[in-house]
């Protein structure tokens, strides 16, 4: 299924973080940004966040920024999940689902890759060993641009 | 990113004709002017080299070969210096001039847009500044004009830091008719001892003919070890 936002400017947002400081997407123009939408009820999300964390450790110095966006209705539940996830990037809260709607999230986990110009370039709608390889390929291509 | 001259808002989120017009015009100018100004042919499948470079460009992977006519020239003995260097410099200068023109045009369009959307006689602008900030870490500000929410702005650590360094943010820009109005601001953040802290401040003001400028000021009250919130009317 084609993702309508590919090639479009990534919708800007500012969200509270479950742990740490607030984040605004437009502050990261010039960096490759990875957004991962997650929920505390989604089992593969935890595995995917750990995999993303590994890629961030590798490519952070090349200009990679990463945010996890929780879509839980209950912020307390999302905070608890965020604390236990132990990732080095910010896990943000979107209980009103305004950001999830603007990014047309229709599956969890869902990962959106944004290039240095702020354009949505790729989306991954699931998590598996194959999709992780694809993600790394796409990420390297964006970082090399 | 915190823009000290223009703060995004929910009210601003709706696409505005003027806001869309500026980048479009600039884009059109770039697309339309660049090839003609540079003397390049219209972009096509083969338009990969500029005319200046076309005569001297060697196939990829090959060094430029000297022709028999070139053999006696000084350039033939120094292949490391490309023959088109002066032309390239001229081209670079032209590109820089064009970019400057685009930036100037964008600035003019921005001013024009502001003048059209927020005429001086109805304009109201609200600024925010933070002084010291020892007893309050700013998280968000909600602004209500005449009981209607006009903005709810969330601050990132970078933005809060910029404010602490003396930055003044234009939080809201809008229009108001002449008469009495009320501005209410709610400040959310962390107060003394890292506790959640929410305070409000309000100001009744008279909007006359001419622009109105108001400032939300967050200050430290050292004597009470508490933050202080104030709305100032710039007369």
Interface residues (C-beta under 8 A of the other chain):
Chain A: X12 X14 X15 X16 X21 X22 X23 X24 X26 X27 X29
Chain B: X1 X8 X139 X153 X154 X155 X156 X157 X158 X159
